[in-house]
Amino acid sequence: MGKFEIKTDKAGKFRFNLKAANGQVILSSQGYESMANCEKGIASVKNNSKEDARFARKESKKGEPYFDLMATNGQVIGTSEMYSGVSAMENGIESVKKNAPDAPIEVLS
């Protein structure tokens, strides 16, 4: 089973990563000013990851596929890593859909 990990970055902001069961990061957040807002971001991922339409499939300037998970208001909740190909990106999306809804939250120091 996957899990969310919350860390504090060098700027003192809270960020989360959604990790698959194998420990690979499949979605990363922006920086949040408070733990409460970071937790709201995780709740939004759990809710929005159930709908395929919330995944914006994109391509980097280098031509690498990746995706953003969008909230209902159009705001980016999380961004994936860069993938080697479209099928790998689609596997990443499926992994978020599978892992996010029931993933526990672990706060790291």
Backbone as numpy.savetxt, mean C-alpha at the origin, in Angstrom:
# Nx Ny Nz CAx CAy CAz Cx Cy Cz
-0.09 -15.05 6.02 -0.93 -13.87 6.02 -0.04 -12.62 6.02
-0.49 -11.60 5.33 0.25 -10.34 5.28 0.03 -9.52 6.53
0.73 -8.39 6.61 0.57 -7.49 7.76 0.95 -6.07 7.37
0.41 -5.13 8.11 0.81 -3.73 8.00 1.87 -3.46 9.05
2.92 -2.76 8.66 3.94 -2.31 9.60 3.99 -0.79 9.57
3.92 -0.19 10.75 4.01 1.27 10.88 5.38 1.61 11.44
6.05 2.55 10.77 7.35 3.04 11.22 7.34 4.56 11.22
8.25 5.13 11.99 8.47 6.58 11.96 9.69 6.84 11.10
9.56 7.76 10.13 10.69 8.04 9.24 11.62 9.09 9.87
12.68 9.43 9.15 13.69 10.36 9.67 13.12 11.75 9.94
12.05 12.10 9.24 11.41 13.41 9.42 10.37 13.40 10.54
10.21 12.23 11.20 9.26 12.12 12.30 7.84 11.83 11.85
7.65 11.49 10.58 6.32 11.17 10.08 6.09 9.66 10.15
4.82 9.30 10.25 4.43 7.90 10.33 4.13 7.38 8.93
4.66 6.20 8.62 4.44 5.55 7.33 4.10 4.10 7.57
3.28 3.55 6.66 3.01 2.12 6.75 3.43 1.42 5.47
3.78 0.16 5.64 4.01 -0.75 4.53 3.07 -1.93 4.72
2.45 -2.37 3.62 1.72 -3.62 3.63 2.67 -4.67 3.09
2.90 -5.69 3.89 3.81 -6.77 3.49 3.02 -8.05 3.24
3.44 -8.78 2.21 2.85 -10.09 1.92 3.37 -11.09 2.95
2.81 -12.29 2.93 3.22 -13.34 3.87 4.71 -13.65 3.76
5.31 -13.46 2.58 6.73 -13.74 2.39 7.63 -12.57 2.83
7.02 -11.51 3.37 7.78 -10.37 3.88 8.05 -9.29 2.86
7.64 -9.49 1.62 7.87 -8.49 0.58 6.87 -7.35 0.71
7.36 -6.11 0.58 6.50 -4.93 0.63 5.68 -4.87 -0.66
4.36 -4.79 -0.52 3.50 -4.72 -1.69 2.78 -3.38 -1.82
2.80 -2.56 -0.77 2.19 -1.23 -0.82 2.82 -0.36 0.25
3.15 0.88 -0.10 3.76 1.83 0.85 2.95 3.12 0.88
2.90 3.73 2.05 2.11 4.95 2.21 2.97 6.20 2.09
2.28 7.31 2.09 2.89 8.63 2.24 3.26 8.81 3.72
3.84 9.92 4.07 4.11 10.23 5.47 2.91 10.91 6.10
2.56 10.48 7.30 1.44 11.06 8.05 1.99 11.79 9.26
1.34 12.90 9.63 1.78 13.71 10.77 1.51 13.02 12.10
0.48 12.17 12.16 0.13 11.52 13.43 -0.12 10.02 13.23
0.03 9.29 14.31 -0.26 7.86 14.30 -1.72 7.63 13.95
-2.62 8.46 14.48 -4.05 8.31 14.22 -4.35 8.42 12.72
-3.72 9.39 12.05 -3.95 9.54 10.61 -3.36 8.37 9.83
-2.23 7.86 10.28 -1.62 6.69 9.64 -2.57 5.50 9.77
-3.16 5.33 10.94 -4.11 4.24 11.15 -5.36 4.41 10.30
-5.78 5.67 10.08 -6.92 5.93 9.19 -6.55 5.55 7.75
-5.30 5.80 7.37 -4.83 5.41 6.04 -4.89 3.90 5.86
-4.49 3.15 6.89 -4.56 1.70 6.84 -6.01 1.24 6.71
-6.90 1.85 7.48 -8.33 1.50 7.39 -8.86 1.76 5.98
-8.39 2.83 5.36 -8.79 3.15 4.00 -8.27 2.11 3.00
-7.03 1.64 3.21 -6.49 0.58 2.36 -7.34 -0.68 2.50
-7.65 -1.05 3.74 -8.45 -2.26 3.98 -9.80 -2.17 3.26
-10.40 -0.99 3.29 -11.71 -0.79 2.67 -11.62 -0.72 1.14
-10.71 0.09 0.62 -10.64 0.34 -0.82 -9.98 -0.77 -1.61
-9.19 -1.62 -0.95 -8.50 -2.69 -1.67 -9.45 -3.76 -2.18
-10.69 -3.72 -1.74 -11.68 -4.72 -2.17 -12.21 -4.43 -3.58
-11.98 -3.21 -4.08 -12.53 -2.81 -5.38 -11.42 -2.62 -6.41
-11.49 -3.38 -7.49 -10.46 -3.30 -8.53 -10.36 -1.89 -9.12
-11.48 -1.19 -9.19 -11.50 0.15 -9.79 -10.66 1.16 -8.99
-10.33 0.84 -7.76 -9.53 1.75 -6.91 -8.02 1.65 -7.22
-7.63 0.67 -8.03 -6.23 0.49 -8.37 -5.94 1.23 -9.69
-5.10 2.25 -9.61 -4.71 3.01 -10.80 -3.41 2.40 -11.32
-3.50 1.76 -12.47 -2.34 1.12 -13.08 -1.56 2.17 -13.86
-0.26 2.28 -13.56 0.56 3.35 -14.12 1.88 2.81 -14.66
2.65 3.72 -15.26 3.96 3.36 -15.78 4.94 4.47 -15.43
6.11 4.11 -14.91 7.13 5.10 -14.54 7.76 5.69 -15.80
8.55 6.72 -15.61 9.26 7.34 -16.75 10.21 6.35 -17.42
10.65 5.36 -16.66 11.54 4.33 -17.21 10.77 3.18 -17.86
9.44 3.29 -17.87 8.62 2.26 -18.49 8.27 1.09 -17.59
8.49 1.25 -16.28 8.20 0.18 -15.34 6.76 0.31 -14.83
5.98 -0.78 -14.89 4.62 -0.72 -14.36 4.60 -0.66 -12.83
3.62 0.08 -12.31 3.36 0.15 -10.87 1.91 0.56 -10.70
1.44 0.58 -9.45 0.06 1.01 -9.22 -0.05 1.87 -7.97
-1.09 2.69 -7.98 -1.50 3.45 -6.81 -2.85 2.92 -6.38
-3.07 2.84 -5.07 -4.40 2.53 -4.54 -5.04 3.86 -4.17
-6.21 4.11 -4.71 -6.88 5.40 -4.55 -8.05 5.29 -3.58
-8.27 6.37 -2.81 -9.45 6.48 -1.96 -10.63 6.94 -2.83
-11.82 6.90 -2.28 -13.00 7.32 -3.03 -12.92 8.78 -3.46
-12.15 9.61 -2.70 -12.01 11.02 -3.05 -10.89 11.27 -4.07
-10.27 10.19 -4.56 -9.23 10.33 -5.58 -7.83 10.48 -5.03
-7.69 10.53 -3.70 -6.37 10.67 -3.08 -5.64 9.33 -3.08
-4.32 9.38 -3.33 -3.50 8.18 -3.29 -3.32 7.74 -1.83
-3.65 6.49 -1.55 -3.48 5.95 -0.20 -2.15 5.21 -0.09
-1.77 4.53 -1.16 -0.54 3.76 -1.16 -0.04 3.54 -2.57
1.27 3.30 -2.67 1.93 3.09 -3.96 2.74 1.80 -3.90
2.74 1.09 -5.01 3.49 -0.16 -5.09 4.94 0.10 -5.44
5.70 -0.98 -5.45 7.06 -0.95 -5.98 6.97 -0.89 -7.51
8.11 -0.75 -8.16 8.18 -0.85 -9.61 8.29 -2.33 -9.97
7.56 -2.73 -11.00 7.54 -4.14 -11.42 8.26 -4.32 -12.75
8.66 -5.56 -13.00 9.38 -5.89 -14.23 8.45 -6.00 -15.42
7.17 -6.21 -15.17 6.22 -6.35 -16.25 4.80 -6.19 -15.76
3.86 -6.09 -16.69 2.46 -5.89 -16.34 1.89 -7.07 -15.56
2.26 -8.30 -15.93 1.71 -9.45 -15.21 2.20 -9.47 -13.76
3.44 -9.07 -13.52 3.96 -8.99 -12.15 3.19 -7.93 -11.36
2.88 -6.79 -12.01 2.11 -5.74 -11.35 0.71 -6.26 -11.00
0.07 -6.96 -11.93 -1.26 -7.51 -11.66 -1.22 -8.50 -10.49
-0.15 -9.27 -10.39 0.02 -10.18 -9.24 0.14 -9.38 -7.95
0.83 -8.22 -8.01 0.94 -7.35 -6.85 -0.41 -6.82 -6.41
-1.23 -6.41 -7.38 -2.59 -5.93 -7.07 -3.40 -7.04 -6.41
-3.33 -8.24 -6.96 -4.06 -9.37 -6.37 -3.57 -9.66 -4.95
-2.28 -9.49 -4.72 -1.73 -9.70 -3.38 -2.27 -8.67 -2.39
-2.39 -7.41 -2.82 -2.97 -6.38 -1.95 -4.43 -6.74 -1.65
-5.18 -7.10 -2.67 -6.59 -7.47 -2.47 -6.73 -8.63 -1.48
-5.82 -9.60 -1.57 -5.87 -10.78 -0.72 -5.42 -10.48 0.71
-4.34 -9.71 0.85 -3.72 -9.52 2.16 -4.29 -8.36 2.98
-4.66 -7.27 2.34 -5.01 -6.05 3.08 -6.23 -6.16 3.99
-7.36 -6.73 3.52 -8.58 -6.65 4.34 -8.45 -7.18 5.77
-7.70 -8.25 5.97 -7.61 -8.86 7.30 -6.23 -8.75 7.93
-5.35 -7.96 7.34 -3.98 -7.89 7.83 -3.90 -7.20 9.19
-3.18 -7.81 10.14 -2.97 -7.15 11.43 -1.98 -5.97 11.27
-1.96 -5.12 12.28 -1.08 -3.95 12.28 -0.01 -4.15 13.34
1.23 -3.93 12.94 2.36 -4.03 13.86 3.07 -2.68 13.86
3.26 -2.11 15.04 3.96 -0.84 15.17 5.42 -1.13 15.51
6.31 -0.66 14.65 7.75 -0.86 14.87 8.35 0.40 15.46
9.42 0.27 16.22 10.04 1.46 16.80 11.11 2.00 15.89
